[in-house]
Amino acid sequence: MNVVVREATLDDSQLIADLTRAAWSGKVVVTSSGHRETAVRVRQDLQHGGGFILLREDQPIGSVRWVPLDSEPDVWEIRRMGVLPRFRGEHLSQHLLEAVIHQAQATDVTELRLGVRADQERLLDLYAAFGFEMAPELEYSHANPLEPSPTVMRCLLGR
């Protein structure tokens, strides 16, 4: 199995939007804004932060993005990590998460944050295995006010 993670470019905006919607389909409740992901939104995230695309045998099968917080530019918020349904169960998303962690460590980032939807609690253990801890004192910057607040997790990066 040939798995590669490559950095996303602005030209990947539509691809990432399509991957996000496909990864959310049948997995995340329909009220999630991930089901309405657009290339415009992805492009904004890539311009302010960055992203990675997961390829298996040269086929795009997943993606992730990050954006620095406006109030704390040395803190990145990880967004929209997902793998296409037919490739789940193979622990492939860890490649995306590891890529973001390594990218953050190579810069002046001191902390990574992410939000775990209330209906996706099984992901808490995945993120904990990578050093993320629950941070109930924090609010997720892009929480949907019509849904239960996500659990915010943070990973402090050592210097």
C-alpha positions as CSV (number, residue, x, y, z in Angstrom):
1,M,0.0,0.0,0.0
2,N,1.6,3.3,-1.1
3,V,0.3,6.1,1.1
4,V,1.6,9.6,0.7
5,V,0.7,12.9,2.4
6,R,1.3,16.0,0.3
7,E,0.9,19.7,1.0
8,A,-2.3,21.2,-0.5
9,T,-2.1,24.1,-2.9
10,L,-4.8,26.7,-3.7
11,D,-5.5,24.7,-6.8
12,D,-6.6,21.8,-4.6
13,S,-9.5,23.9,-3.1
14,Q,-12.3,22.1,-5.1
15,L,-10.7,18.7,-4.5
16,I,-10.6,19.2,-0.7
17,A,-14.2,20.5,-0.7
18,D,-15.3,17.4,-2.5
19,L,-13.2,15.1,-0.3
20,T,-14.7,16.8,2.8
21,R,-18.3,16.4,1.7
22,A,-17.7,12.8,0.7
23,A,-15.9,11.9,4.0
24,W,-18.8,13.5,6.0
25,S,-21.5,11.7,3.9
26,G,-23.2,9.0,6.0
27,K,-20.8,9.6,8.9
28,V,-21.6,13.0,10.4
29,V,-25.1,14.3,11.0
30,V,-26.6,16.3,8.1
31,T,-26.6,19.6,10.1
32,S,-22.8,19.7,10.0
33,S,-21.5,22.5,7.8
34,G,-19.0,20.0,6.4
35,H,-21.8,18.7,4.2
36,R,-21.9,22.2,2.6
37,E,-18.2,22.7,2.2
38,T,-17.2,24.9,-0.7
39,A,-14.0,25.5,-2.6
40,V,-14.2,29.2,-1.6
41,R,-14.1,28.3,2.1
42,V,-11.3,25.8,1.6
43,R,-9.3,28.4,-0.4
44,Q,-9.7,30.9,2.5
45,D,-8.4,28.3,5.0
46,L,-5.5,27.4,2.7
47,Q,-4.6,31.1,2.3
48,H,-4.5,31.8,6.0
49,G,-3.2,28.4,7.1
50,G,-2.6,25.3,5.1
51,G,-3.7,21.7,4.4
52,F,-2.6,18.3,3.4
53,I,-4.1,15.7,1.0
54,L,-3.8,12.0,1.7
55,L,-3.1,9.8,-1.4
56,R,-3.3,6.1,-1.7
57,E,-1.8,4.7,-4.8
58,D,-1.9,8.3,-6.2
59,Q,-5.6,8.6,-5.5
60,P,-6.8,11.4,-3.2
61,I,-8.6,9.7,-0.3
62,G,-8.6,12.3,2.5
63,S,-7.6,15.8,3.7
64,V,-7.1,18.1,6.6
65,R,-6.7,21.8,7.1
66,W,-5.4,24.1,9.8
67,V,-5.7,27.8,10.4
68,P,-3.9,30.0,13.0
69,L,-6.3,31.6,15.5
70,D,-6.7,35.4,14.9
71,S,-6.1,36.1,18.6
72,E,-3.2,33.7,18.9
73,P,-1.3,33.2,15.7
74,D,1.0,30.7,17.4
75,V,-2.0,28.4,18.0
76,W,-3.4,26.4,15.0
77,E,-6.9,25.0,14.9
78,I,-7.1,21.7,13.0
79,R,-10.2,21.5,10.8
80,R,-12.1,19.0,8.7
81,M,-9.9,16.0,8.9
82,G,-11.6,13.2,7.0
83,V,-11.0,10.0,5.0
84,L,-13.3,8.6,2.3
85,P,-15.6,5.9,3.7
86,R,-14.2,3.0,1.8
87,F,-10.8,3.6,3.2
88,R,-11.8,3.8,6.9
89,G,-10.7,1.3,9.5
90,E,-7.1,1.3,8.2
91,H,-5.9,4.1,10.6
92,L,-5.0,6.3,7.6
93,S,-6.2,9.5,9.2
94,Q,-3.2,9.3,11.5
95,H,-1.0,10.1,8.6
96,L,-2.8,13.4,8.2
97,L,-2.7,14.2,11.9
98,E,1.0,13.4,12.1
99,A,1.7,15.7,9.1
100,V,0.0,18.6,10.8
101,I,1.9,18.0,14.0
102,H,5.2,17.8,12.2
103,Q,4.4,21.0,10.2
104,A,3.5,22.8,13.4
105,Q,6.7,21.6,15.1
106,A,8.7,23.0,12.2
107,T,7.3,26.5,12.8
108,D,6.7,28.7,15.8
109,V,3.4,27.0,16.7
110,T,3.1,26.4,20.4
111,E,-0.3,24.6,20.5
112,L,-2.7,22.7,18.3
113,R,-6.5,22.7,18.9
114,L,-9.4,20.8,17.5
115,G,-13.0,20.2,18.1
116,V,-14.6,16.8,18.4
117,R,-18.3,16.7,17.6
118,A,-20.6,15.3,20.3
119,D,-21.7,12.5,17.8
120,Q,-18.0,11.6,17.2
121,E,-16.8,10.9,20.7
122,R,-14.9,7.8,19.6
123,L,-12.3,10.1,18.1
124,L,-11.3,11.4,21.6
125,D,-9.1,8.3,22.1
126,L,-7.5,8.8,18.7
127,Y,-6.5,12.3,19.4
128,A,-5.4,11.5,23.0
129,A,-3.0,8.9,21.6
130,F,-1.3,11.9,19.8
131,G,-0.9,14.0,23.0
132,F,-4.2,15.9,22.8
133,E,-6.0,16.6,26.1
134,M,-9.5,17.8,26.7
135,A,-9.7,21.5,27.3
136,P,-13.2,22.3,28.7
137,E,-12.2,25.9,29.4
138,L,-11.8,26.5,25.6
139,E,-14.5,27.1,23.0
140,Y,-14.2,26.0,19.5
141,S,-14.1,29.0,17.2
142,H,-16.4,27.5,14.5
143,A,-19.0,25.8,16.6
144,N,-22.4,25.4,15.1
145,P,-24.8,27.2,17.5
146,L,-27.6,24.8,16.4
147,E,-25.7,21.8,17.7
148,P,-24.2,20.6,21.0
149,S,-20.8,22.3,21.5
150,P,-17.9,20.1,20.4
151,T,-15.3,18.9,22.9
152,V,-12.2,21.0,22.5
153,M,-8.8,19.3,22.7
154,R,-5.4,20.8,22.7
155,C,-1.9,19.6,22.2
156,L,0.9,21.7,23.7
157,L,4.0,21.5,21.5
158,G,7.4,21.4,23.3
159,R,10.2,23.7,22.3
